[in-house]
Amino acid sequence: MVHLSVAIGRFFEALLWALARGVGMMAGWALLAVVAVAVVVAVVRRVLRRR
């Protein structure tokens, strides 16, 4: 019975870490997208300001 309890605990720990990795990756991509949009907006403003 102890082995089953340990196996279930390890399964949920692995599930938690996989979920945390997925959320972290999505947050990283979202942050990268925000930075990319900010750079594009800055470049467009500079180009339009020169005209």
N, C-alpha and C positions, 0 to 999 in steps of 0.2 A: 504494500500500500504506500510506503514511503517513496518508492521509486516512481510510482504513478504521480504522486504529488510533485516531485522534483521535475518530472517531465512536463507536467502542466505549467509549472512555474517558469521553466525555461522557454516553453512555447510562447507564453504571454510576454516574457521579456524580449524575445526575438521579434514578436509582433509589434511591441512598443518601439523598439529601435528602428524597425523598418518604417513605421509610421513617422517617427521623428525625422528620419533621413528624407522621406518624401516631402514632408512639410518644409524642411530646411531647404531642399532643392527648389521647391516652388517659390519660397521667399527670396532665394537668391536670384532666380530668373526674373521675378517681379521687380526687384531692386535694379537689376541690370537694365530692364526695359525702361524704368523711370529715368535712369541716368542717360540712356540712349535718346529718349524723347527730349530731355532737357538740353542735350548737346545739339540736337537737330534744331530745336527752337532758337537756341542762341546763335547758331550759324545763319539761320534764315533771317533773324533780326538784323545781324550785321550786314548781310547782303542787301536787305531792303533799306537799311539806313544809308548805305553808300550811294544809292541811286538818287 
